[in-house]
Amino acid sequence: MMISYPGLSKLKTKPVIYEDVFSASDSGTLEQLKELSSKRKSMEDSINEISFVTEAIAREMSGGLTYRSEQDIQKLECYLPLLENLVHHITCNGKTYQLFCWISKLQIRWSSGLTQPSVFNIHGPKFYQVDDMYFELGMSLFIYGALLRERAHEILASDMVQSTTLFRKAAGVYNYLSQEILINLNSIKERPPEAMQSVSSIMSLVCLAEAQAVTARKAEENGNRGGLLAKLHCGVKEFLVEAINILQIVTKECNISSPFLDFIHSAKTLHESMSYKYHAEGLKHDGKIGIAIGFLRRALVEVKKSIPKEESWRLVFKQVIDELTALLQKYEHENEFVWREKVACDDELALPQSVKIVSPVSHQPQIWERTLVFKY
C-alpha cells in the first residue's frame, strides 16, 4: 500500500537557442550547437506542453513508445549527453568573461514545482534565471529523475521488479545531481528548490523509500507475513525520517509547497503504521498477543491523528484504519476469551527492527565526447 506525489516533472522553461549565442569557430561546432538546440526544443516543448503532434506521430517519432513519460525520458536521454559535453568544454575553458557573457545571453530560465504558489503570480509561474550551465544541467537532471519516478509508479501494478529498478535509478540520478552537479551552484542565492543539493538528497531518499515499499509489496505478494514485512516497512519509514530531518533545514531556507511536505509526513506515518501491523501479526504468532494488541492500538492512534488532506491519500489511510481496526477487534476478542494476557502499555513497546535492502543505481552520465571550438 503506497501513496504517490505526481507532478514533480511539471516544470516550465523558456526557450534556449545555443547557436544564437555561442560563437562557433568551425562548421562542426556550429552543427553540434544546432543539434543541442534541437534536442532542447524537443524537450522544452514537451514539458511546456506545447507540442502539436498527435499521439500516433509522437509514438512513431519515439520508435514505438506508448507512454508520454517514456517519450519524455527518451527526449532527455538524447539531450543530456550533448548538454554534458557542452558543460565539459565550458569547464575546461575556465570561467572567462566571454563565456560568462554568452551564458548570460542564453537567459536560462526555469519555474519550480516545489515552491508554494504565490497569490502575486497571477500571470503564471515564477521563473528563476541563473546564468550558469550547471543550472541548466541540474534542472534537466531533476526532471529526468522525476520522470523515471513517475514511470515507476505507472508500471507498479504490472511489473514490480522493473518499478523498483526505476525508483532506484531515479535515486541514483538525484544522488549524482546532489553530489556532482549542484555543488557548483552553492554560491547562487536566488534559485528554485530543485537546484538545491539538500532537495536532491531528499528526493533520493524518497525514491529509495518508494523502491523499498514496492519490495515489501512484492514480498507480501509472495506470501511473506509478520516479521519480514514489519522490518521492510520500518525501513521505508527510516528513509523518510532521514528526508524529513533534511526538510526541517530546507524549509528555513526556501518556501517548499505544503502538499509535498504533507506527502512525506503522510508516507512516513503510513509505513510506520503498517510496520506495527505486521509486527503485531508476528507477535501474535509467537503467542505474545498482549504486546500485539498494544502495537495495534498505537498504530491506530498514529494513523488517525495524521489524516492527510489529499483525497486519494485519505482513501489509502481509511483502508489502513479499517484493516487495523478489524485486526485489533479480532485480537482483543481472542484475548478476552482465550489468552487473557495483559495488554502492553505504550512505553512497554519495543519498536520493531528495521532493514534497508535497496540502494541507488549509480548514475553514469553519457557524455558525447565531441570537440567544440569557440571563437573568442
N, C-alpha and C positions, 0 to 999 in steps of 0.2 A: 504494500500500500504506500503510495507516494503522492506528493503534491508537486506541481511544476510552476515555474515562473517564466512564461514565454516573453518574447519581445525584446530581449537584450540586444538583438541584432537590428532593431528598428531605429537605427540612427539615420541622420541625414547628412549629406555633404554637398559642398559646392564644387563645380567643375574645376579640373586641373588639366592644363594642356602644356606638357613638358617642352615640346619643340618650340613653342612661342616664347619661352623664357631662357632656356639653356642654349648657349651658342655653340653649335657643333662645329668641329674643325674638319670633319670629313663626312662623306655621304653615308658611311656605315653607321656612325654615331647618330646622324640625323634619323636614319631609318629605325634605329633602336628606340630613340626618343618618341618617334611616331607610334611605334608598336606599344610602347609603355602607355602612351596617352589613350590608345585604342582599347587596351585591356582595362585601363582605369575607367574609361567611359562606359564600357560594358558593365563593370561592377557598380559604378555610381548610379546608372540608370535603373539597375535592379533594386538597389537599396533605397533609392529615392522614389521607387515605384512609378517610374515614368516610361517604362518600356511599352512599346505599342505592338510588339509581335504577339501573335496568337499562341495558345498553349501548344498547338501542334508544331508550329515553327520553332518555338523555344525548345521543344523536345528533340526536334531534328537537329537543331544547331548544337545541342549538348551531346549528341551521339546516342540519343535514346533515353536520357534520364527523365523520369516522370515527375518527380517531386521538385517543387520550387527550391527547397533547401539544398537538394543535391546539385541543381543547376547553379545556384549561387556559390556553393562550395567550390565547384569546378572553376567558376569565373575568378574567384580569389586565388585558387591554386595556379592559375595562368598569370595573374597579376603579381603575386608576391615574389616569385623568383626574379622577375625583371626589376621590381622595386628594391629588393635586397641588393641586387647588383649595382643599382644607381647609388644607394646609400653607401655601399662598399667603396665605390670610386670617389664619392664626395669625402668620405672619411680619410681615404688615402691622400687626397689633395690638401687636406687640412682646412681649417675654417678661414679661408681667405675672404677678403672684403667683397670680391666679385661674386663668389659663391653665395655669400650671405645676401647680397642684393638680388641675385637670381631667385633664391628660395623665397625671399620676402615677396617678390613679384608673383610667385605661384599662388599666393593667398590660400594656403591650405586651411580649410575651414570644415569643422565637424560639429554636429549637435551632440547632445548627450541623452541617453535613455535612462540614466540613473539619477539625474538631478530632480529635485522636487519642482514641478511646474510652477511658474510664477504667473500671478494674475496680470502682470505687466506685459507678458509676451503675447499680446493679442494678435500679432501678425505672424505667428508661427514660432518654432523653437529657437532658442538662443544658439548662435553659432560661436564657437571658440576658434580663434585664429592663432596658431603657433607657428612661427617661421622657423621650422626645423623639420628635416626629412624624417627624423626619428618619430615625430608626431604622426606623420602620415603612415609610417610603417607600424607604429603602435596601435593606431585606431583600426587599421586594416586587419592586423592580427587579432585584435579584440573581437571584431565581427566574425572572423574565421572561427575562433573558439566558440562563439555564441551559436554559430550555425551548426557546428559539429554537435554541440549540446542539444540543439533543437531537433536535429536529425536523430539523435539517440532516443529522445522522447517519442518521436514519430514511430520508430520501429520496435519500441519496447514490448508491445503486446505480441509481436510476431517473431522477434529474434533477440532474446535477452542477452545472448553471448555477444553479438555484434553491438548491441546497445551499450553494454558495459565497456567494450573496447573503445567506442566513440566517446563516452564520458571520460575515460582515462586519457584518450588522445587530446580532448579539449583541455583537460587538466594540465597536460604537458605543454600545450600552446601557451596557457596562462602562466605557467611556471617560467617558460622561456621569455615571455613578454616581461615578466616582473624582474627577472634576474639579469637579462642580457640587453633589453631594449630600453625600457622606461627609466633605467638608471641614468641614461643620458639626458633625461629631461628634468632631473631633480632641481635644477636652478630655475625652472619655469614656474611662475606662481599661478597665473591665470590659465587653467586647463580643466577639461572635464574629468570627472572621476575615472572614466575609462582609461585615462592616460596617467593614472597614479599606480605606483608599484604596489601599494597596500591593497588596492581594489583588485588588481590581478591576482594577488596572493589569496584574497577572499574567494575569488571565482575558481581558482584551482582547488581550494578546499571544498567548495560547494559541488564541483564536478566529481571529486573523489567520493564525497558523501553520497551522491546520486549513483555512482558506479557501485558502491558497496550496498546501497539499498536494493539495486537490481539483483546483485549477487544473493542477497538474503531472500529475495522473492523467488529466485531460481532454486535456492536450497529448500525453501518451503514446498515448491512445486515437486521437488524430488523426494518429498516425504519426510524431510527433517522437521523436528519439533523441539520444543523446550530449550535446553541449554545453548545449543549452537546458534539458534536464531536470536536468542537473547543477547549473546555476545556480539553477533553481527550488527544488530540494531543499536546496541550500545556503542559500537564503533562508529556507526553513522552519526550518532549524537555527538561523539567526541570530535569528529571532523568539523561539525557545525559549531560546537563550542569554541574551537580554535578560530573559526571565521568570525564569530560574534565578538571575541576578545579583540580582534583587529578592528572590527567595525566600530567598537566603542571609541577607538582613537580616531578613525577616519571621520566619523560624524562630527568631530570637533573641528575638522579641517575643511570639510565641504558639506554641501546640502544633499544628502542621499535621500532618494524618494522613500516615503513611508511604506508603499506596497512591497518594495524589495526588503526592507528591514523586517516587515511583518512575515514575509515568506521564510526568511532564515530562522526567525524565532519560532514560527509555527512548525516548520520541518523538524527543528530540534525537539520540540515538545512531542510531536507525533511519534518520532522514532524512539524517544525515551519511554513513552507510554507503551509502545509495542515491545520494547525490551523487557519492561516489567511484566507484561502479559505472558511472554514466552518463558521468562524466568519463573513466574508463578506456576506455569504448567510443569516445568522441570521439578520444582519443589514439591508439588502435589504428587508427582510420580515417585519421588523419594520418600513420601509419607509425611512431609512437613506442611500440612495443609494450613496450619495456623499462620505460618510465615507467608505462605502463598496468598492467603486472604489479605494480609497486611499490604502486600505489594499491589494487589488489585485495587484495594481502596486508595492507596497512594496514587496509582496511575489515573484513576477516575478523577481525583481531586485536581491533579495537574492538568489533565486534558480539558476538564470542564471550565477551569479558570483562564484558559488560553485560547478560547474560540476565536479563529481569525475572522477578518472582515470579508475576505473574498469568498463568494458564494460556493465556487467549486471546491475550495478547501474546507469550507464548513460542512459540506456533504461527506467528505472523507472523515472529518472529525466525528460527525454523527455516527458513521458506520463503526468507527473505533469505539466510541462510547457505548453503542449498542452491544458490541462484542464483549467489551469489558464488563458491562452490567450483567449480561446473561451468564458469563463465566463466574462472576462474583456470586450471583444468586445460587448458582449450582453448587459452588464450593461451600457457601455458608449453610445451605440446606444439608449437604453431606456432613459437614462438621457438627451441626446441631444434633443430628440423629445417629451418626456413626462414630466420628472421630472424637468429638468433644475436646478439641485442643484449644488452648488459649490463643487468641488472635494477637499477633505481634503488633506492638506499637510502632509508630513511625521511626523513633530513634533506635529501635532494635533491629532495623532492617539493614543488612549488609548489601551494598549495591552489587548488582551483577558484574562479572568481569566483562571487559570489552576486548575485542580483537579487530585489528585493521588488516584486511587482506588484499587491499587494492593499492596500487601506486600509479603515478602518472606514466603514460607512454611518452618517452623523451621526444621532444620536437626537434627534428633535424631540418633546418631551413634549406630549401633547394635554391641555390644561387646559380643563375645562368651566367657563367663567367665569360662575359663578352666585354671586350675592351671599349671603353668610352673615352673619347678625346675631346676636350672642350677648348674653345678659343677664348682666351682671356684678354 
